[in-house]
Amino acid sequence: MEKVFLGVLTGQAEPGLIHVVCATLTFIYYAHFEYHTTDSLVKLEQAWVASHQNKQYFIDNSIQTHFNIQKLHSMQHYIAAIISLGSADGYCTESPEHLHIDFAKSAYHASNKNNYIKQMMKWFTCQEACYHFANYLHWTVPGYIMELTAISKSKKLEDDECDELVDADNLDQAEELGYSISKQPAYPHTSISSLMTDFSATNFLP
């Protein structure tokens, strides 16, 4: 699409839009370079500045009211990233886009859709605590084999299904949200003395 986009718009769009598209495409093509020189980085910066200066066209025509968009924000860091880390020809946004599933979608589906922001924050707190504790057990306990199941892999709920999951004490809700209990304990038949000595739980009895 990038190869024909500007040609399709030529003669059909206003000059302001042509300027934005031309500058953005120039930036994209320079960013695709397999290696860079000082001259190519200067032209990359010029393309970014031109794109930034001409984006007022979208505001003036009520197409876009703000530009608080992650991909647009990341464009201003390309030059510094290329200088410090090398060319960006193999870079893609797949990894950060996948984080949206873990940090937004899974947390939202774990809520009952009422005051979901507070529930999402509580969900994050619990997930972080479980993650750190699982890592601690893997580090301190020899032979520990239990693994923390990723909630992001749980069943994706449809909106009508989510509306039915309002009662937090409902067992079906817990199952749908992906919570599970291991069928086999990590350390079966562990004595209290072993808990106190092997696991450093010296104050277990009190």
N, C-alpha and C positions, 0 to 999 in steps of 0.2 A: 504493500500500500504506500510506503514511503516513496517508492520510485515514481509513482504516478500521481500522488496526492496533490503536489503543487501544480502539475500540469492540468489536472481536473479543475482546480479552483481558478486558474488563470482565465480571466475574461468573464467569470461567473460570480466572483466575490469582490468585495470592496478592497481598496488598497491597504487599509489598516489590517485586515485579516491576512492578506498576502504577506505583509511584512512580518507578522507574528509567525506564520507557518514557515516562511523561508528561514527566519532566524532559528526556529526550533529544529527544523530539519538539518540545518547546517551544524548546529550543536550536536545532534544525534550522530551525524556522520563522522564528525571529528572525534567524538567519544568512542566510536567503534574502532579507531586506529589500533593496530596491533603494537605499535611502538610510537613514542612521541618525541618531538624535539621542542626546543624553546619556542620556535616559531609556531608549531602546531598548537601548543598550549596557549599562546597569545591569541590565536584565532579562535580557539575554543572559548576563551574568556570573552572575546568580542561578540561571539554568537550568543552567549548567555546574557550579556548586557543588552544586546539588541532585542532579544526575546523579552527580557524583563521590562525594557522601556516601552515596548509596543503592546504589552498586555492590557493597557488601559482601554484598548478597543473593546474588550469584552465587558468592561464595566460601563462604558459609555452607551453600549447597545443593550444593556440589561441582560446580558447572557450569563455573566458570572459576577457575584457580589464580593467574593473573597478568593484568595489563592492559597489558603491554608491547606495545601495538599502535599502529602508526604513526598511523592515523586518529584513535584516541582521544587520542594524545599531541598531535596537531595542534590539537585542539579548544581547548586552553588558550592557544593563540597567536592565536586568531581576533580577539579584541578589539584587541590591539596591532596586528595586521595591518590591520584595518579602519580604525583610527585613522590609521595611517601611509600606507596604500595605497588606501583607499576600500572601498566595499562589496564583498562577496564573492558577489554574485548571479550573476556569470558564471564563477565558479571551479569547476573540476572536478579530479578526481584522475587524469585520463587521462595527463597528462605524467609525473608521478612513477611511476605504475604501469608506463608503457612503459619507464622506466629499469630496471625489474626484468629486462626481457629482455636489455638490454645488460650489466648488472652482475651478473647471476646466471645466467640460462638459457644465454646464449651461451658464457660462460666455463665452465660446467659441461659443456656438450656438447663443448667443445674438449678436455676431459680424457678420460682413459681410465677414469674412475670409481674409480680406486684412489688413495687419498691426494689426493683431488681439490682440497682447499683449497689445498695448496701449488701444484698445477698451475694453479688459477684465479688465484692471486696472480702467478705467473710470466706467465700469459697477459695479465693486466692491465698488467704492467710492459712487456711487448713492445708491446702495443697503444698504450700511452701514448707510448713512444719513437717508434713509427712515426708516430703522429699529430703529435707535435711536429716530427719531422724533415720530414714532408710540408708542414707549415705553414711551416717554415723555407725549404724549397725554393721554395714559392710566393712567399715574401716576397723572397728574394735572387736567384733566377734568373729573368731575363726570358724569357717565353715558355714557362715550364715548364707542361706540360699533363697530366702523369701525376697521377692521383688515387688516393688510398688507398681500397681497397675495404673497406666496412664488414663486419666479420666477423659482425655481428648479422644480416645478410641471408643468411647461409649456410644451407644446407639443414638443417632441424631433424631430428635423429636420434632414432629410436626406441630404447628401452632395449635391445632385442635386437640392434640394429645396433651400438650403442655397445660392447657386450660383445666384439664381433669386432674392435674397433679398439684393440688393446692394444699392438701393436708400433709404436713411434714412427717406425721406418724404413719402415713400410709406405706405399707410394705411394698406395694407395687411401684410407688414413686422411687423408693430406694433402688429397686431393681432396674428401673428404666434409666435412672441417672448413672448407672454404671458402678455402683458400690458393690463390693463383694467381700466375702469372708473366705479365707483359705480353708480348704477341706482338710489339709494336714498341717499341724502346728510345726513351726520351725524347730522347736526343741521339745519333743514330747517327754512326759514323765520327768520333768526337771524338779529336783528337790529344792526345798527352801534354803538349805545350806549351800547348794550350788549357786542359787541366785545371789546369795550374799557374798560368796567368794569369787566365783568365776565371772559374774556380771557386775561386781563392785556395788551391789545394792545393799550396803552395810546397814541401812536404816529400814530395811524391808519390813521386819516384824513390828517395830514401833509405828 
